[in-house]
Amino acid sequence: MIKLRLMRFGAKKKPSYRIVAIDSTRARQSKTLDTLGYYNPRTEPLQFKLDLNRVNYWLSHGAKPSETVNSLIDRAAKEQKSTQDSKS
């Protein structure tokens, strides 16, 4: 099963993450299928970027997001919708 989850990077006690598609049986730092974006929880406001086209591709192929990734997907979709509404 494919999972959408976070892959940790950064120094000790200074984490930053990549949002990746990976086989659920693999370890957190192993080879990924696709990199979908990044997430930095240490900044205020939270800094993240997500390629929603690739996320939708993996979700349509049966991938399951983790709780954190699911909340980031929801937030990114809301931000994308609000920027499209402001352009109209």
DRENMISE-633396 format. One record per atom (N, C-alpha, C, O, CB): x, y, z; atom name. Coordinates in Angstrom, 3 decimals. Atoms other than C-alpha are relative to their C-alpha. Glycine has a CB too. Layout:
+----------+----------+----------+------+
!       xx !       yy !       zz ! atom !
+----------+----------+----------+------+
!        X !        Y !        Z !   CA !
...
+----------+----------+----------+------+
# end
This chain:
+----------+----------+----------+------+
!       xx !       yy !       zz ! atom !
+----------+----------+----------+------+
!    0.832 !   -1.168 !    0.000 !    N !
!    0.000 !    0.000 !    0.000 !   CA !
!    0.883 !    1.241 !    0.000 !    C !
!    1.907 !    1.283 !    0.682 !    O !
!   -0.950 !   -0.007 !    1.202 !   CB !
!   -0.734 !   -1.262 !    0.086 !    N !
!    1.225 !    3.490 !   -0.838 !   CA !
!   -0.538 !    0.952 !    1.064 !    C !
!   -1.749 !    1.071 !    1.250 !    O !
!   -0.123 !    0.629 !   -1.426 !   CB !
!    0.369 !   -0.977 !   -1.016 !    N !
!    1.239 !    6.102 !    1.944 !   CA !
!    0.574 !    1.357 !   -0.394 !    C !
!    1.661 !    1.441 !   -0.965 !    O !
!    0.508 !   -0.434 !    1.408 !   CB !
!   -0.502 !   -1.364 !    0.106 !    N !
!    1.578 !    9.872 !    1.753 !   CA !
!    0.374 !    0.413 !    1.416 !    C !
!   -0.494 !    0.521 !    2.283 !    O !
!   -1.067 !    0.990 !   -0.649 !   CB !
!   -0.440 !   -0.299 !   -1.354 !    N !
!    3.679 !   10.816 !    4.762 !   CA !
!    1.199 !    0.926 !   -0.004 !    C !
!    1.710 !    1.297 !   -1.060 !    O !
!    0.333 !   -1.278 !    0.743 !   CB !
!   -1.113 !   -0.929 !   -0.157 !    N !
!    6.435 !   13.040 !    6.107 !   CA !
!    1.316 !   -0.754 !    0.097 !    C !
!    1.394 !   -1.825 !    0.699 !    O !
!   -0.202 !    0.878 !    1.240 !   CB !
!   -1.356 !    0.521 !   -0.096 !    N !
!   10.141 !   12.344 !    5.696 !   CA !
!    0.834 !    1.090 !    0.682 !    C !
!    0.933 !    2.206 !    0.173 !    O !
!    0.587 !   -0.394 !   -1.427 !   CB !
!   -0.686 !   -1.004 !   -0.800 !    N !
!   12.253 !   14.115 !    8.317 !   CA !
!    1.371 !    0.349 !   -0.558 !    C !
!    2.135 !   -0.517 !   -0.984 !    O !
!    0.139 !   -0.482 !    1.419 !   CB !
!   -1.310 !   -0.529 !    0.345 !    N !
!   15.221 !   16.301 !    7.431 !   CA !
!    0.349 !    1.052 !    1.037 !    C !
!   -0.477 !    1.359 !    1.896 !    O !
!    0.026 !    0.592 !   -1.451 !   CB !
!   -0.390 !   -1.062 !   -0.911 !    N !
!   17.143 !   18.967 !    9.322 !   CA !
!    0.898 !   -0.496 !    1.105 !    C !
!    1.114 !   -1.695 !    1.278 !    O !
!   -1.211 !    0.645 !    0.589 !   CB !
!   -0.923 !    0.306 !   -1.086 !    N !
!   19.478 !   19.121 !   12.253 !   CA !
!   -0.745 !   -0.504 !    1.231 !    C !
!   -1.976 !   -0.512 !    1.275 !    O !
!    0.827 !    1.234 !    0.356 !   CB !
!    0.574 !    0.483 !   -1.253 !    N !
!   18.916 !   17.722 !   15.713 !   CA !
!   -0.831 !    1.106 !    0.649 !    C !
!   -0.355 !    2.229 !    0.819 !    O !
!    1.114 !   -0.483 !    0.964 !   CB !
!    0.972 !   -0.908 !   -0.616 !    N !
!   15.886 !   19.419 !   17.333 !   CA !
!   -0.393 !    1.173 !   -0.899 !    C !
!   -0.950 !    2.159 !   -0.416 !    O !
!    0.556 !    0.532 !    1.293 !   CB !
!    0.405 !   -1.025 !    0.973 !    N !
!   15.368 !   21.522 !   14.171 !   CA !
!   -0.566 !   -0.699 !   -1.231 !    C !
!    0.039 !   -0.655 !   -2.302 !    O !
!    1.206 !    0.929 !   -0.389 !   CB !
!    0.512 !    0.813 !    1.106 !    N !
!   13.139 !   19.371 !   11.979 !   CA !
!   -0.612 !    0.817 !   -1.128 !    C !
!   -1.179 !    1.887 !   -0.905 !    O !
!   -1.021 !   -0.960 !    0.515 !   CB !
!    0.791 !   -0.422 !    1.153 !    N !
!   11.858 !   20.101 !    8.521 !   CA !
!   -0.329 !   -1.296 !   -0.733 !    C !
!    0.354 !   -2.307 !   -0.564 !    O !
!    0.780 !    1.057 !   -0.936 !   CB !
!    0.505 !    1.240 !    0.577 !    N !
!    9.994 !   17.602 !    6.413 !   CA !
!   -0.249 !    0.135 !   -1.487 !    C !
!   -0.539 !    1.223 !   -1.984 !    O !
!   -1.271 !   -0.424 !    0.695 !   CB !
!    0.473 !    0.113 !    1.373 !    N !
!    9.387 !   16.514 !    2.849 !   CA !
!   -1.252 !   -0.853 !    0.030 !    C !
!   -1.341 !   -1.814 !    0.793 !    O !
!    1.091 !   -0.614 !   -0.948 !   CB !
!    1.216 !    0.790 !    0.127 !    N !
!    5.958 !   15.222 !    1.925 !   CA !
!    0.214 !   -0.934 !   -1.172 !    C !
!    0.449 !   -0.484 !   -2.293 !    O !
!   -1.276 !    0.902 !   -0.198 !   CB !
!   -0.374 !    0.987 !    1.008 !    N !
!    6.465 !   11.997 !   -0.002 !   CA !
!   -1.056 !   -1.080 !   -0.148 !    C !
!   -1.869 !   -1.304 !    0.750 !    O !
!    1.333 !   -0.628 !    0.350 !   CB !
!    0.764 !    1.229 !    0.229 !    N !
!    4.669 !    9.022 !   -1.525 !   CA !
!    1.005 !   -1.136 !    0.135 !    C !
!    2.053 !   -1.136 !   -0.512 !    O !
!   -0.730 !   -0.010 !   -1.429 !   CB !
!   -0.938 !    1.076 !   -0.304 !    N !
!    6.277 !    5.845 !   -0.236 !   CA !
!   -0.780 !   -1.273 !    0.315 !    C !
!   -1.925 !   -1.205 !    0.761 !    O !
!    0.926 !    0.387 !    1.186 !   CB !
!    0.621 !    1.270 !   -0.359 !    N !
!    5.487 !    2.155 !    0.211 !   CA !
!   -0.104 !   -0.082 !    1.521 !    C !
!    0.853 !    0.249 !    2.221 !    O !
!    0.811 !   -1.206 !   -0.571 !   CB !
!    0.255 !   -0.026 !   -1.448 !    N !
!    3.999 !    1.670 !    3.692 !   CA !
!    0.933 !   -0.915 !    0.794 !    C !
!    1.101 !   -0.710 !    1.996 !    O !
!   -1.433 !   -0.394 !    0.272 !   CB !
!   -0.885 !    0.907 !   -0.722 !    N !
!    6.425 !   -1.151 !    4.574 !   CA !
!    1.422 !    0.532 !    0.103 !    C !
!    2.238 !   -0.048 !    0.819 !    O !
!    0.011 !   -1.347 !   -0.671 !   CB !
!   -1.356 !   -0.553 !   -0.022 !    N !
!    9.516 !    1.007 !    4.012 !   CA !
!    0.222 !    0.899 !    1.209 !    C !
!   -0.726 !    1.434 !    1.785 !    O !
!    0.273 !    0.780 !   -1.280 !   CB !
!   -0.379 !   -0.874 !   -1.104 !    N !
!   11.384 !    2.937 !    6.700 !   CA !
!   -0.169 !    1.466 !   -0.409 !    C !
!   -0.263 !    1.787 !   -1.594 !    O !
!    1.459 !   -0.277 !    0.438 !   CB !
!    0.253 !   -1.419 !    0.239 !    N !
!   10.926 !    6.693 !    7.047 !   CA !
!    1.033 !    0.626 !   -0.944 !    C !
!    0.670 !    1.461 !   -1.773 !    O !
!   -0.009 !    0.749 !    1.322 !   CB !
!   -1.061 !   -0.618 !    0.787 !    N !
!   14.268 !    7.562 !    5.421 !   CA !
!    0.397 !   -0.798 !   -1.238 !    C !
!    1.456 !   -0.536 !   -1.809 !    O !
!    1.199 !    0.198 !    0.859 !   CB !
!   -0.374 !    0.819 !    1.148 !    N !
!   14.240 !    4.994 !    2.606 !   CA !
!   -0.445 !    0.639 !   -1.311 !    C !
!   -0.975 !    1.749 !   -1.323 !    O !
!   -0.600 !   -1.393 !    0.129 !   CB !
!    0.276 !   -0.523 !    1.329 !    N !
!   13.740 !    5.448 !   -1.130 !   CA !
!   -1.501 !    0.259 !   -0.190 !    C !
!   -2.340 !   -0.564 !    0.173 !    O !
!    0.512 !   -0.975 !   -1.068 !   CB !
!    1.398 !   -0.403 !    0.187 !    N !
!   10.530 !    7.269 !   -2.083 !   CA !
!   -0.425 !   -0.191 !   -1.456 !    C !
!    0.411 !   -0.309 !   -2.352 !    O !
!   -0.201 !    1.471 !    0.425 !   CB !
!    0.546 !    0.086 !    1.344 !    N !
!    8.258 !    6.964 !   -5.098 !   CA !
!   -0.106 !    1.376 !   -0.640 !    C !
!    0.117 !    1.529 !   -1.841 !    O !
!   -1.363 !   -0.672 !    0.026 !   CB !
!    0.213 !   -1.344 !    0.514 !    N !
!    7.592 !   10.702 !   -5.431 !   CA !
!    0.098 !    0.996 !    1.151 !    C !
!   -0.343 !    0.708 !    2.264 !    O !
!   -1.375 !    0.112 !   -0.715 !   CB !
!   -0.029 !   -1.084 !   -0.970 !    N !
!    8.296 !   13.949 !   -3.577 !   CA !
!   -1.086 !    0.995 !   -0.382 !    C !
!   -1.111 !    1.499 !   -1.504 !    O !
!    1.408 !    0.685 !    0.054 !   CB !
!    1.181 !   -0.809 !    0.286 !    N !
!    5.132 !   16.032 !   -3.302 !   CA !
!    0.097 !    1.421 !    0.522 !    C !
!   -0.668 !    2.284 !    0.091 !    O !
!   -1.207 !   -0.653 !    0.579 !   CB !
!   -0.133 !   -1.344 !   -0.548 !    N !
!    6.271 !   19.060 !   -1.327 !   CA !
!    0.859 !   -0.002 !    1.245 !    C !
!    1.583 !   -0.960 !    1.514 !    O !
!   -1.366 !    0.586 !    0.310 !   CB !
!   -0.759 !   -0.119 !   -1.233 !    N !
!    7.801 !   20.275 !    1.922 !   CA !
!   -0.851 !    0.653 !    1.074 !    C !
!   -1.894 !    1.242 !    0.789 !    O !
!    1.288 !    0.800 !   -0.228 !   CB !
!    0.715 !   -0.521 !   -1.159 !    N !
!    6.701 !   21.336 !    5.411 !   CA !
!    1.018 !    0.390 !    1.054 !    C !
!    1.850 !   -0.427 !    1.449 !    O !
!   -1.014 !   -1.042 !    0.560 !   CB !
!   -0.901 !   -0.474 !   -1.047 !    N !
!    8.560 !   23.455 !    7.975 !   CA !
!   -0.837 !    0.500 !    1.169 !    C !
!   -1.379 !    1.603 !    1.101 !    O !
!    0.945 !    1.123 !   -0.531 !   CB !
!    0.852 !   -0.392 !   -1.125 !    N !
!    6.752 !   23.566 !   11.341 !   CA !
!    0.624 !    1.038 !    0.923 !    C !
!   -0.062 !    1.548 !    1.810 !    O !
!   -0.352 !   -1.205 !    0.798 !   CB !
!   -0.689 !   -0.906 !   -0.910 !    N !
!    9.340 !   25.840 !   12.996 !   CA !
!   -0.211 !    1.469 !   -0.327 !    C !
!    0.174 !    2.331 !    0.463 !    O !
!    1.457 !   -0.300 !   -0.006 !   CB !
!    0.217 !   -1.392 !    0.363 !    N !
!    8.320 !   29.007 !   11.179 !   CA !
!   -1.392 !    0.439 !    0.428 !    C !
!   -2.283 !   -0.389 !    0.619 !    O !
!    0.188 !    0.205 !   -1.512 !   CB !
!    1.314 !   -0.533 !   -0.346 !    N !
!    5.436 !   31.274 !   12.101 !   CA !
!   -0.385 !    1.021 !   -1.045 !    C !
!    0.277 !    2.057 !   -1.100 !    O !
!   -0.007 !    0.629 !    1.423 !   CB !
!    0.909 !    1.144 !    0.066 !    N !
!    3.153 !   30.962 !   10.169 !   CA !
!    0.693 !   -1.207 !   -0.630 !    C !
!    1.780 !   -1.085 !   -1.195 !    O !
!   -1.265 !    0.363 !   -0.797 !   CB !
!   -0.567 !    1.224 !    0.558 !    N !
!    3.782 !   27.381 !    9.081 !   CA !
!    0.331 !    0.192 !   -1.471 !    C !
!   -0.434 !    0.802 !   -2.218 !    O !
!   -0.969 !   -1.178 !    0.179 !   CB !
!   -0.437 !   -0.118 !    1.387 !    N !
!    5.678 !   27.172 !    5.823 !   CA !
!   -0.097 !   -1.376 !   -0.643 !    C !
!    0.525 !   -2.332 !   -0.181 !    O !
!    1.457 !    0.569 !   -0.095 !   CB !
!    0.094 !    1.267 !    0.708 !    N !
!    4.706 !   24.437 !    3.405 !   CA !
!   -0.400 !    0.265 !   -1.443 !    C !
!   -0.981 !    1.299 !   -1.772 !    O !
!   -1.011 !   -0.949 !    0.687 !   CB !
!    0.375 !   -0.046 !    1.408 !    N !
!    4.259 !   23.786 !   -0.291 !   CA !
!   -0.383 !   -1.413 !   -0.393 !    C !
!    0.264 !   -2.382 !    0.005 !    O !
!    1.165 !    0.562 !   -0.906 !   CB !
!    0.511 !    1.305 !    0.365 !    N !
!    2.298 !   20.965 !   -1.838 !   CA !
!   -0.462 !    0.035 !   -1.442 !    C !
!   -1.191 !    0.943 !   -1.840 !    O !
!   -1.144 !   -0.428 !    0.935 !   CB !
!    0.444 !    0.122 !    1.389 !    N !
!    1.813 !   19.891 !   -5.462 !   CA !
!   -1.307 !   -0.785 !   -0.006 !    C !
!   -1.298 !   -2.016 !    0.009 !    O !
!    1.091 !   -0.701 !   -0.896 !   CB !
!    1.306 !    0.645 !   -0.112 !    N !
!   -1.924 !   19.175 !   -5.379 !   CA !
!   -0.321 !   -0.904 !   -1.184 !    C !
!   -1.072 !   -1.867 !   -1.028 !    O !
!   -1.072 !    1.046 !    0.137 !   CB !
!    0.218 !    0.886 !    1.149 !    N !
!   -1.914 !   17.669 !   -8.893 !   CA !
!    0.591 !   -1.383 !    0.258 !    C !
!   -0.047 !   -2.397 !   -0.026 !    O !
!    0.616 !    0.607 !   -1.272 !   CB !
!   -0.639 !    1.283 !   -0.308 !    N !
!    0.532 !   14.961 !   -7.790 !   CA !
!   -0.691 !   -0.689 !    1.176 !    C !
!   -0.817 !   -1.914 !    1.193 !    O !
!    1.491 !    0.206 !    0.313 !   CB !
!    0.727 !    0.576 !   -1.130 !    N !
!   -1.333 !   14.478 !   -4.505 !   CA !
!   -1.271 !   -0.675 !   -0.499 !    C !
!   -1.566 !   -1.806 !   -0.114 !    O !
!   -0.336 !    1.085 !    1.051 !   CB !
!    1.230 !    0.577 !    0.544 !    N !
!   -4.585 !   13.913 !   -6.399 !   CA !
!    0.289 !   -1.255 !   -0.826 !    C !
!   -0.488 !   -2.209 !   -0.799 !    O !
!   -0.735 !    1.034 !   -0.858 !   CB !
!   -0.405 !    1.178 !    0.769 !    N !
!   -2.780 !   11.482 !   -8.726 !   CA !
!    0.182 !   -1.199 !    0.933 !    C !
!   -0.357 !   -2.277 !    0.681 !    O !
!    1.309 !    0.282 !   -0.784 !   CB !
!   -0.262 !    1.116 !   -0.910 !    N !
!   -1.566 !    9.363 !   -5.797 !   CA !
!   -1.260 !   -0.426 !    0.746 !    C !
!   -1.462 !   -1.617 !    0.983 !    O !
!    1.090 !    0.377 !    1.000 !   CB !
!    1.246 !    0.363 !   -0.677 !    N !
!   -4.915 !    9.523 !   -4.005 !   CA !
!   -0.913 !   -0.799 !   -0.921 !    C !
!   -1.606 !   -1.712 !   -0.471 !    O !
!   -0.724 !    1.257 !    0.495 !   CB !
!    0.819 !    0.742 !    0.952 !    N !
!   -6.653 !    8.321 !   -7.175 !   CA !
!    0.536 !   -1.412 !   -0.236 !    C !
!   -0.199 !   -2.291 !   -0.687 !    O !
!   -0.073 !    0.753 !   -1.320 !   CB !
!   -0.602 !    1.331 !    0.145 !    N !
!   -4.244 !    5.364 !   -7.253 !   CA !
!    0.017 !   -0.763 !    1.325 !    C !
!    0.739 !   -1.752 !    1.457 !    O !
!    1.426 !    0.122 !   -0.545 !   CB !
!    0.176 !    0.754 !   -1.227 !    N !
!   -5.189 !    4.294 !   -3.720 !   CA !
!    0.927 !    0.338 !    1.139 !    C !
!    0.967 !   -0.400 !    2.124 !    O !
!    0.140 !   -1.391 !   -0.291 !   CB !
!   -0.900 !   -0.380 !   -1.090 !    N !
!   -2.611 !    6.098 !   -1.579 !   CA !
!   -0.806 !    0.524 !    1.183 !    C !
!   -1.852 !    1.149 !    1.007 !    O !
!    1.018 !    1.065 !   -0.475 !   CB !
!    0.637 !   -0.453 !   -1.230 !    N !
!   -3.557 !    6.815 !    2.039 !   CA !
!    0.903 !    1.027 !    0.678 !    C !
!    2.061 !    0.724 !    0.969 !    O !
!   -0.294 !   -1.198 !    0.952 !   CB !
!   -0.823 !   -1.006 !   -0.683 !    N !
!   -2.340 !   10.069 !    3.660 !   CA !
!    0.015 !   -0.212 !    1.516 !    C !
!   -0.949 !   -0.720 !    2.089 !    O !
!   -0.514 !    1.408 !   -0.321 !   CB !
!   -0.049 !    0.003 !   -1.455 !    N !
!   -1.178 !   10.245 !    7.269 !   CA !
!   -0.874 !    1.152 !    0.508 !    C !
!   -1.318 !    1.987 !   -0.280 !    O !
!    1.479 !    0.131 !    0.521 !   CB !
!    0.852 !   -1.059 !   -0.555 !    N !
!   -3.150 !   12.502 !    9.640 !   CA !
!    0.575 !    1.379 !   -0.274 !    C !
!   -0.155 !    2.286 !   -0.677 !    O !
!   -0.180 !   -0.193 !    1.504 !   CB !
!   -0.634 !   -1.298 !    0.209 !    N !
!   -0.646 !   15.348 !    9.368 !   CA !
!   -0.045 !    0.398 !   -1.466 !    C !
!   -0.364 !    1.543 !   -1.786 !    O !
!    1.444 !   -0.026 !    0.492 !   CB !
!    0.025 !   -0.289 !    1.431 !    N !
!   -0.405 !   15.114 !    5.588 !   CA !
!   -1.425 !    0.311 !   -0.443 !    C !
!   -1.630 !    1.187 !   -1.284 !    O !
!    0.572 !   -1.187 !   -0.809 !   CB !
!    1.392 !   -0.268 !    0.339 !    N !
!   -4.201 !   14.995 !    5.353 !   CA !
!   -0.388 !    1.424 !    0.390 !    C !
!   -1.075 !    2.102 !   -0.374 !    O !
!   -0.924 !   -1.011 !    0.690 !   CB !
!    0.305 !   -1.373 !   -0.406 !    N !
!   -4.467 !   18.258 !    7.324 !   CA !
!    0.719 !    1.011 !   -0.881 !    C !
!    0.172 !    2.078 !   -1.160 !    O !
!    0.382 !    0.221 !    1.462 !   CB !
!   -0.721 !   -0.893 !    0.910 !    N !
!   -1.810 !   19.849 !    5.088 !   CA !
!   -0.668 !    0.054 !   -1.372 !    C !
!   -0.703 !    1.110 !   -2.004 !    O !
!    1.458 !   -0.453 !   -0.147 !   CB !
!    0.716 !    0.031 !    1.279 !    N !
!   -3.722 !   18.746 !    1.975 !   CA !
!   -1.240 !    0.885 !    0.084 !    C !
!   -1.521 !    1.661 !   -0.829 !    O !
!   -0.393 !   -1.455 !   -0.380 !   CB !
!    1.190 !   -0.835 !   -0.187 !    N !
!   -6.892 !   20.343 !    3.352 !   CA !
!    0.360 !    1.482 !    0.019 !    C !
!   -0.310 !    2.299 !   -0.612 !    O !
!   -0.717 !   -0.380 !    1.298 !   CB !
!   -0.439 !   -1.404 !   -0.087 !    N !
!   -5.035 !   23.567 !    4.183 !   CA !
!    0.447 !    0.526 !   -1.363 !    C !
!    0.116 !    1.653 !   -1.730 !    O !
!    1.150 !    0.142 !    1.019 !   CB !
!   -0.469 !   -0.420 !    1.326 !    N !
!   -3.370 !   23.708 !    0.745 !   CA !
!   -1.173 !    0.188 !   -0.958 !    C !
!   -1.171 !    1.117 !   -1.764 !    O !
!    0.991 !   -1.031 !   -0.573 !   CB !
!    1.179 !   -0.123 !    0.865 !    N !
!   -6.723 !   23.145 !   -0.996 !   CA !
!   -0.773 !    1.269 !    0.322 !    C !
!   -1.251 !    1.950 !   -0.585 !    O !
!   -0.915 !   -1.226 !    0.152 !   CB !
!    0.685 !   -1.236 !   -0.395 !    N !
!   -8.310 !   25.978 !    1.012 !   CA !
!    0.754 !    1.222 !   -0.498 !    C !
!    0.146 !    2.165 !   -1.003 !    O !
!   -0.157 !    0.066 !    1.525 !   CB !
!   -0.805 !   -1.131 !    0.466 !    N !
!   -5.419 !   28.322 !    0.187 !   CA !
!   -0.098 !    0.156 !   -1.509 !    C !
!   -0.205 !    1.275 !   -2.012 !    O !
!    1.463 !   -0.176 !    0.414 !   CB !
!    0.101 !   -0.062 !    1.449 !    N !
!   -5.583 !   27.427 !   -3.498 !   CA !
!   -1.360 !    0.546 !   -0.407 !    C !
!   -1.454 !    1.351 !   -1.334 !    O !
!    0.231 !   -1.384 !   -0.619 !   CB !
!    1.343 !   -0.463 !    0.324 !    N !
!   -9.334 !   28.009 !   -3.549 !   CA !
!   -0.130 !    1.492 !    0.296 !    C !
!   -0.738 !    2.225 !   -0.484 !    O !
!   -1.055 !   -0.799 !    0.789 !   CB !
!    0.113 !   -1.425 !   -0.341 !    N !
!   -9.013 !   31.383 !   -1.790 !   CA !
!    0.784 !    0.882 !   -0.980 !    C !
!    0.363 !    2.002 !   -1.268 !    O !
!    0.501 !    0.242 !    1.433 !   CB !
!   -0.749 !   -0.799 !    0.979 !    N !
!   -6.348 !   32.574 !   -4.264 !   CA !
!   -0.745 !    0.032 !   -1.339 !    C !
!   -0.706 !    1.036 !   -2.050 !    O !
!    1.435 !   -0.574 !   -0.194 !   CB !
!    0.779 !   -0.002 !    1.242 !    N !
!   -8.544 !   31.515 !   -7.183 !   CA !
!   -1.210 !    0.915 !    0.123 !    C !
!   -1.572 !    1.590 !   -0.840 !    O !
!   -0.451 !   -1.424 !   -0.358 !   CB !
!    1.157 !   -0.872 !   -0.205 !    N !
!  -11.547 !   33.335 !   -5.673 !   CA !
!    0.412 !    1.478 !   -0.040 !    C !
!   -0.334 !    2.314 !   -0.550 !    O !
!   -0.683 !   -0.326 !    1.343 !   CB !
!   -0.439 !   -1.387 !   -0.006 !    N !
!   -9.524 !   36.521 !   -5.174 !   CA !
!    0.389 !    0.474 !   -1.402 !    C !
!    0.299 !    1.665 !   -1.701 !    O !
!    1.174 !    0.172 !    0.956 !   CB !
!   -0.336 !   -0.369 !    1.384 !    N !
!   -8.365 !   36.435 !   -8.822 !   CA !
!   -1.236 !    0.254 !   -0.844 !    C !
!   -1.183 !    1.008 !   -1.815 !    O !
!    0.836 !   -1.091 !   -0.646 !   CB !
!    1.256 !   -0.135 !    0.781 !    N !
!  -11.965 !   36.203 !  -10.084 !   CA !
!   -0.661 !    1.327 !    0.208 !    C !
!   -1.714 !    1.590 !   -0.373 !    O !
!   -0.977 !   -1.094 !    0.363 !   CB !
+----------+----------+----------+------+
# end
